[in-house]
Structures are given as C-alpha cells and as structure tokens.
C-alpha cells in the first residue's frame, strides 16, 4: 500500500468512520549491551504486538496493522470491512470439547467464541454466545455473529473460512451501517 493515493479510504474506523485512531504498541525485547558504551549492541529476541483502536467508539480495528512505524491495511480484510456492510448470522459451530478452554463463568463467552471462530471470533467478529450444549466429546456453540462483507456470498465464505468446526448458518441478514461519527457526540 506504500505510495498509494487511496491511503485515506482505509485509514478510518470500520464501524463509525472516525479517523480519530490510536495504536497501542506492546513491545518485549532481549538486547545485548555493549560493555564499552552501555548502549544496545545486538537484538537477541524481540516481539511487538499492536492494536489500532478508534477513540470515538472504542472498537479495535482488525483491518489495520502496525508495521515499520506506520499503520497499514491488512490486505485480506480492509476492503471487505470498509466497503462492506454489517451482516448478522445466527449459527452453530460444533467443536471438539478439548478446544474449549472454559464454558462457564467469567470469560466463557470469549472462550466459546474463540473455539468456534479462532481469532476472528474475538477480534474481527462481534459474537454473542446465546448458549452451548455438550454432545459426547463435542460442544455445539449457538451464536449471533456480526461481521462485515460486501455480499451475502462473501459473508458466508468468511464465516466458513473462519469456522473451526462444523458450521451451520440458520439465518444471515444484512444490517444497515452505523451512522458516521461526527466527532461531536460525547460517549
């Protein structure tokens, strides 16, 4: 995307269109120290994680990443999430019981969403676990999922690709996009 004339088309919140974004960078590194200067001499290991967040609606922006000191679009997501509209699916995903970290108590919804859709279920989709049921060595997770897509076919494909088990979509409906942020509304 470097040098693109369309930089501003993706540099916005996919939910409220605000361009009031921030990046939260978490860095861990192990560095050797030069014994003469006391400066960092060699990087032994480093890890950087970054999350771009909208300051208007406080949603994470999974279509944006942080690389080489700048925010960049994630090629397989940004167009679908910026150009697309929200779709709401009622579905079930059947997963192995061993893939569910916890199914009751605090954090159970995130754990069941992650078991059903992986990282998509905890970052890119808005998931609401309605209920789950145990069937022998498997768990059937019943969810409402909001995702962004340009068509019903694309929404179905995205769900199918993300599902970590047997997916059954019982309904899929297009919703209207939330209104654009004006930056004047206090939350």
N, C-alpha and C positions, 0 to 999 in steps of 0.2 A: 504494500500500500504506500510505501515511501514515494514521495513526489506526486501523489495523486491529487487531482483537482477536486475530488469528492470527499476530502477529509471531513468536512463538517456534516455530511449526511449520516455518518455513523457515530460521531462524537457527541452523543446525547443519550439520555435515559430512554430505554425502550418502553417504559411504562408511561411516563408523564412528559416526555420530550425535553425535559430540562437539560441545559448544558452546564448546570452547576454541579460538577462532579469532583470527587476527590479519590486519590489512590492511597490505599493503606498498604504499606510495604513492610513485610516481616522478613528479617534477614538473620541468618545464622552462618557464621564462618569460623574456620580454624586457619590461622595465619602463623607462619614462622616469622620470627623477629630477627632483624639484622643486629648482631651483637655490638656493632660499632656505632650505628646511627640510632638504634632503638626504633626504627621505622619498620613497617611491614615489608618483608623481603619476598615472601612466597606464599601463595594461597594453597593450602593443603586441601581444604574442602570448603565449599560454600553452598548454601541453599537460600533461594529467595522465593517468597510467595507474595503475591499481590492481589488485592481485591479492589476493583473500582466500584464506588458507591455513589448514588445520587443523593445530594444533600437536601433536595426538595421532598422526595417521597421515601428516602432511606432504603431503597431497594438496591441490592447488589446488581451489577451489570455483567452477566456472564458472557455477553457478546464482545467484551473488551478485555484485553490483557495488557500487561506492562512489560515491555521488552526494551533493553538498551536505553533506559531513561525516558521512554515516552509511551503513552497509551496508544495501542494499536488494535484494530478489529481482529477478532478471531474468525478466520475465513469461512468456516462451515456454519457459523451462527449469525453473524451480524446482519446479513441481508434479510434472512428469514425473520429476525426479531425486530428490525427497524421497519421493513416494508410490510411485514405480515400483520395479521390481526390476532387477537386472542381467541383461542378455541378452548372449550371446556368439554372434557371427556369424562364419562362415567365408565369405569373399567375395573377389571380384576387382573391381578398378576399372581400366578401360582409359583412359589419359590420353595426351594429346599429349606426345611426348618433350621438347618445348620447355618444358613446365610443370614438369619435374623439375629442380630446381637441381643435385642430385648424387645419384648412385645407387650409389656405393661409398665406402668409408671412413667415418670418424667423421662422424656427422650424417646419414648416408644414410637411416636409418630414419625420422627426423623429416621429411626432405625428401620421401621417398616417401609418408609418411602425409599430409603437407600437400598434395601433389599430388593424392592420392586424395580427401581429405575436407576440405581447407581448414583453417580454424581449429579446427573440430570435431575433426579428426584429431590435433591437437597439444594441445588443451586439454580438450575435453569427453569424448572417447572415449579409452579405453585401447586403443591399437593396437599390434599386433605384426606387423611385416612378415615374413612367412615367406620369401618370395623374390619376385623380379620377373624378367620376361623382356622383351626388346626384340623388337618385331614391326614392322619397317619404321620408320615415323615415330611409332610409339606404344610405350608401355610398359604392360604388364599387371602390376599390383601385386597380389600374393596376400597377404591379411591375415587375422588374427584380430582382431576388434573387440569390446570390451566397452563397452556403452552402457546407459543406464537408460531404462526405459519402463514404462508401465502395462499393455501388452498386446503380443502378437506383431505385431498390425497397426500399432500405434504405433511399435514398434521398426523395422519395415520402412519405414514412412513417414519416420522420422528419418534412416535410412541413405540412402534415395532422395533426400531433400531436400539432404543434405549432400554426396552424391557429386558430384565434379567431372568425372566421365566416365561411361562405360557401366558400370553396376553389375550384377554377377551374385552373388546370395546363394546359396551352395551348402548352408548349414545355418544354423539360427537356434534357439538353445536358451535357455530361462530358467534362470538360476542362482539359488542362494539368496543373500540379502543377507549381507554380512559381519556378525559379531556387533557389537552396540553397544559403544562404548567406555565403560569404567567409570572411566577417568582414573587407574586404579591400576597399570595394566600399563606397565612400562618397556620402551621400544623400543630 
